[in-house]
Each structure stands twice: as C-alpha cells, then as structure tokens.
Amino acid sequence: MDPSWLLHTDHGKARDLTLEAAQAIGLSKALKGGSSSSRSIPFAKLKGLLDSRSDRDILEGLRKVIAMIYQNKPCLPYFSSVVKNVANPNIEIKKLVYIYLLHYAESDPDLALLSVNAIQKSLTDQSPQVRALALRTMSGMRVPVISQIVSLAIKRGAGDMSPHVRKAAALAIPKCYNLDPNTLPQLLEYLSILLGDKQYFVVGPAVQTFLQLCPDRIDLIHKHYRSLVKKLVDMDEWSQLATLRLLLSYSRQCFPQKTHRVTKVNKKGFYDDEPDEEVETGDVVRILDPDLELLLKACQSLLHSRSTAVIISVTSCFLYLGTTEYLKQAVGPLIGLLHSPPEIEEVALCNIVLISLSAPQLFVPYTSHFLLRAQDPPQIWKLKIEMLTLVFPHTALHLKSIILSELEHFSHSSNIDLIQESVKAIGRCAQADPDNAHRCFRVLLNQISSFDNVLVSEVLTVIRHLIQQDPTSHRKTVVRLARNLDKTTSPEARATIIWLVGEFANLDPDNNIAPDVLRILAKGFADESEPAKQQIVLLAAKVYLLFLQQVMTKKSTATDTSSTEQAEDNNGFQEPSSTFLIPDDHPIPKLWNYIQLLARYDTSYDLRDRARLFKALLANPDSTQLASLLLLAPKPVPHAPSPSESRKGLLIGSTTLVLGKDTAGILGLPGYEGMPEWVQEGQEPDLKLRDAVDGAEKAEYVSVANRTATTVAASRRLDEAVREQGLEKVVAAGSTKNAKPRTLDDWLAESEEEEETEEESESEEDEEEEEGSTDEEGESDEGETEDSEDEKAVRRGLMA
C-alpha cells in the first residue's frame, strides 16, 4: 500500500473534521445569537420583560431594545414601557433608558415629558455620575418645550461640586441654545462661570462651547485669559486644540504689533568728557506684550505632545503671533512628524511647505529629510521635491550638489509625472538662485541627447523659460541646442529648438546662425512633423524679415549719401529716389521662396494658411512695420512659481490648506475662517480687563499679609507697654516661678483652665455669627424659594 495514499486520506479526514467542527461552532453561535437576538422574541414577550419587576428582566429587555435600535429596527412601540423604568435606581438601567430617550424623545415628545420629572430628581442624586447622565440626557432630548427646565438644570450643574457634572453642563449649553435661542443671555452667564472654573477638566469643554456658541464675544475671555493659559498644559488634546484656536484669535484682536528700531551705542573717544553717541542701525525688532509672551512660553511644552494636531496648532501660534526664535523651536517637532504614517506625513509636509514659502532658511539643516524614497506616494514626493527647490538657494554648495543629483536621478525614472516634476524643479532651482544657475543648466543640457522623448521635451521647455528670462547671457546655449537638432527626434523638442533659434536670431547679428539652421532644415522639410514644419515656416519668415530690415537700412544710408551729393551738384535741387530692388541672387530670398513653395503644397491646412499669412505680410519690402510687430514682438517672460504658491495665505492646520484652493474652492471649505487681522495700536482693549481675576487674588494675599503684620505689631506694642510700665522684673519673676518643676496636678489644672477660656471665647463667637447669619440665611432661603417657584411654574405649564 502506498503510504502517500494514507497520508492523503488522513489529510482528507482531518479536513472533513475541521469543516464539521467549524460548521458546528458556527451553528452554535448562530443558535446563541438567535436566542439572545430580538428576532425570535415576539413583541408581547419583550414588552413583558420591560414591564417586569425584576431588574434582571428589565435589563435584558432594554439591552435587546438598544440592540434593535442600532440594527435600525423600529423600537418606538416600546416607548411607554421603557419610560416607566426611568426612575429605577439601578444605574445600568438608567443608562439604557437614557440612550433610548435620546433616540426617540423627538419622535414622541408628549410621552417624553413624562420622564422629565424623574430625570430632574436624578439631578439631585448623590452620585455625580447619575447627575451628569441626567443633565446630558435632558439637554439631548431635543424637545423645545423643556428649554427652560434645561436652562435651570445647566445653572444647577454649573455650580455643582463635581467637575464631571460641570463638564456636562458646559457641553449642554449649545444643545439648550439649539432648543431655544432666546435663552442665550442666561447661557452666556453660565458659560462665563464655567470658563473661570478652577478645573482644567471643565474649562476645556467650556472653551469648545464658546467657539461653537459665540466665538466673537472676546469680552468674556478678558478676565479668564491668564487662567486659560495656565491650564493649557494640563488639558486633553481636543481641549488644547480648541483653547489654542481661541487664544490665537484673541491675541490677534487684543495685542497690537509693536516694533522699535535698534540703536547702536558708540564708545567714548579719547577724552572722558566726550558724550556717548547713539546711532540708529535701521534694524526693526518686534516687541512682545507680556501676556502674549506668557502664551508663547506656555505653548513651548506642547511641542512634545503625542498629537499631531496639537504640534501644528502650536506652530501656527508661533508663526502668526511670535517671532522667528519661537518658530525655530517648532521646526524639529514638525520634521519628526515626517516619520509618521503617510496620511500624517502628507499633512505635515503641506504645513512645512507653507512655512517654507516665508522662512525657508529654518529647514536648511533638515534637507536630508526631504530626499525622496522609493515607497513614497505621489502626493508626498511632489511636496518633497517642492521643499528641495525652496531650500536650494539657502543651502551650502555640497547640499546643492546633492539636491541636483537627486533631481537628475529621478528625471530618468519610468514615471512620467516624476520626470516632469523633477525637470521643473531643476528649472525652479535655477530661477531662484541665479548665481548657481549654470549648475542647473549643465544638468539640463546633458539630458538633451537622451532617447526619452518625454524627458527631452520637458527639459527643452524648462530651458526655453530660463533663456527667455535672460537672453543675453545664453547665446552659447542657443548654439548648443541648434547643434543637437540632428540627435533630437522628438517633434516637440525639435519645434522648441527651432523656435528658440528664430526668437533670438537678432541678439547677435554678427554671429547669427538662423540662416544656416534654416538651410539645413529646408532639406528635410517634407520629413518633419507638423509642429516642426510650423516652426520652420516661422523661422523662415523671421530670417527674411531681418534680411529686409538690413536691406532697408542700407537703402536709407545710400539714399542719404546720394541725396547730399546730388544737392551739392545741382545747387540744392533734389530728385525723387527710385525704389530699391531686392537682389534675387541672395540665398535668403531663395530660401524664403523655397519654403513658401514647400508649404504651399503641404497636406496641412493650418500650415498652408500660416505660409499665406506670412507671405502677405512680407510682400512689400518697403513696409515691414506690421510684420515686425507680429513676428519680432517681445514675448512675456514666463515665471514658474512654486506649486504651493496658490495656498499662500491659508491657515496652517486647516483642511483647506491640505486640499488646496483647486479642490476646496477659493473661499475654502464651508466653515473655514481665515486669521483675523492684527488690532491697530491704540484700539486694543484695556490691559486692566485681564487683571480682574488676578486683582482679586492679589487682594486676598494682601489681606493675609496685613493680618500677619497686625499680629506682629501687637506683640511689639505689648513689649513696649511692659517696658513703659516698668514691669520687666515682674515678668522675669513669673518666668522664674514657672521655671520650677511642675507636678502632674499642676499640668492638669492648667489645661482645664485653658479649655474653659477657649470654650467661653468660642461661645461668644458663635453667638455673634448666629446674629450676623440670620439675614444671610433669610436671603438664601428667599433665593431657593424663587428657584423652586420657577421650577413649579414650568412644571405647571408643561402639565397644562
């Protein structure tokens, strides 16, 4: 028997067993799921679980109902049965009932009102978790009738002892505003209280509520500004983002830009009586407000945050508020984000590029981090190439060589987009750094002889743009390009070279190579592509026009000399000049006529029409002004800006910046708000507004200090009184008597006397406090009765 057959048989049995086990497990899971699922439970049975007196049955029924909600099944018929359990003391049942109410309260507001009283009672529960849940549920029920009750609940929650309840009150404010916008004045009072909370756990949600409810009311922030800055470090990431956004906008509207000129003090002369001379150097230095500097220093520690958004928000604060010294500190953390996943790396690069458009020198030490990797996606290597071109003018020579070598390497890639971007980047490097443009030209010219038509076309386009910017310094470049016509096979590349030869033919009349190039091209005119033929016809028209201008110049000079000679011979009588004839034996007119003949019988309609147009323009040699305006007019100098130049002015850290204006629109995505302008000096709010809270704290400290000072002064006065009365000996005798050894009875007697005196003094103080507190208690009772009366009135209105 073959052992391999046994092996295969065993393997097949094992496979069958595995499949059976898997099917059994799946079947058991399905059965379990079916038993716990609400599909197999009829409506009456599930309603019976909800109406049961057992907490276990109620909890099981509520779980099935909540599961049905998240399965998008109708659960509104169970509303009355669920609402009955809202007063159940079990917190697990409360949570599930609250979840159900948040989903269906808006569908049946009349039944939802039955649960309001029970939820209100939960606001006074001993557990802060229950109070917070009740407040969160009441504000999220979306029943406009209970807006006043929600407002009162927020008022109670804003003064709660638990920070969790106060946080819930802060998050409930915008929900209450959505229910009834008329409650805004009351909500702003509660929000102002929560913004000044001592717990950073509460202040963060309060700031988020402020940005959502009233971001323009900066008058509410004045007295809380310094406390917000101090609590910034302890907040969670989401609260830090909201607070940084608020403080950034606040700082631009409250701290004007102040600058002063730096003065240089010269040393004294030889004699000591010579005064110092102050000379203005012209350097302008930014002066930071102390409160603004407090914010910038508090943001420094956030650069070590684990959140990418926090680091970018801190960078935006340094960029829009601080100086270059602060911005330097954010460069390192930004570079560290490049080692994150691709989506975070792209966002970081977008923000880095925007900063580099204004301060590229800050990223020069990190040039190696922008070198391309093989696994980089297109949206990342495009940004890296742009960064290399931005830092290129500010780098040392060895780094410039590395950047050019990197771009040259990727210009030979198989990716067409990468080839085009690399060649364009070399052109931008030459444009941004004219002193080292010859290095870039050398790299570009070495690639003209390549067999890659896409590469050659892109290289010649970039070279054409660079030559147009400074034609006089690139005469030899045009000659070198003309020599490469025999090796160039790309139609677009040949057309570009021919256009360059014709465009700059009149730069150096003594060394004009255009007629020779035209003579060589006329031989193979029939084999050229249509773009090359069009440029050859244009080149012929320019060469012939330059020839006519030279002939007319010679004619005018000859006419002037002959007229002067005839005037001298004929005693001032001048004869009319005859028409100057163009010599037919000259090679340029022959070339022109030959090109016209070839274009006349070409198959391209466009080419024949162009040749006919140029022939009509140059038909009369005496009038070439119109032809000069058309053919020899100066062309606009092309400028290749950085691809992210269109994003300049967008806010760092925004989604609109990452998407760009092409995708997000000119005005950005909905909800995008730009950076507010700096407030003008003299129009900023008063500095004392931010001293309100600090002044109260200082007053407390001063009062404590005054108390200690008075006690010290009283002891000194007692010593002085003893000296004035001459009782030093009596005090000394008492101290000597006390110096004798005491017995246990003496100690006990002395302690009893001290206790009696303390009890008498405490009883007197209690009587005084009771007399003074009667009025306060009356006032507080009146306030409580007022609140209770308001609540009763609201309840009566709801019941009505």
Protein Blocks (a to p, Z undefined) as FASTA:
>chain_A
ZZklmmmmmmmmmmmmmmmmmmmmmmmmmmmmmmmpmklpcfklmmmmmmpmbfklmmmm
mmmmmmmmmnopafklmmmmmmmmmmpmblklmmmmmmmmmmmmmmmmmlmmmmmmmmmm
mmmpfblklmmmmmmmmmmnopaklmmmmmmmmmmmmmpmblklmmmmmmmmmmmmmmmm
mlmmmmmmmmmmmmmpcbfklmmmmmmmmmmmmmmlmmlmmmmmmmmmmmmmmpcfklmm
mmmmmmmmmmmmmmccddddddddddddfblklccddddehiacddddfklmmmmmmmmm
mmmpcbfklmmmmmmmmmmmmcfklmmmmmmmmmmmmmmcfklmmmmmmmmmmmmmmmmm
lmmmmmmmmpccfklcfklmmmmmmmmmmmmmmmcfklmmmmmmmmmmmmmpcblklmmm
mmmmmmmmmmmmmmlmmmmmmmmmmmmmpcblklmmmmmmmmmmmmmmmmmlmmmmmmmm
mmmmmmpmbfklmmmmmmmmmmmmmmmmmlccklmmmmmmmmmmmmpcfklmmmmmmmmm
mmmmmmmmmmmmmmmmmmmmmmmmmmmmnnopacddddddddfkbmklmmmmmmmmmmmm
pcbfklmmmmmmmmmmmmpmmlmklmmmmmmgccdddddddfklmmgoiaehiaklmnom
mlnojnopehiacddddddehiaccfklmmmmmmmmmmmmmmmmmmmmmmmmmmmmmmmm
mmmnopmmmmmmmmmmmmpccdfklmmmmmmmmmmmmmmmmmmmmmmmmmmmmmmmmmmm
mmmmmmmmmmmmmmmmmmZZ
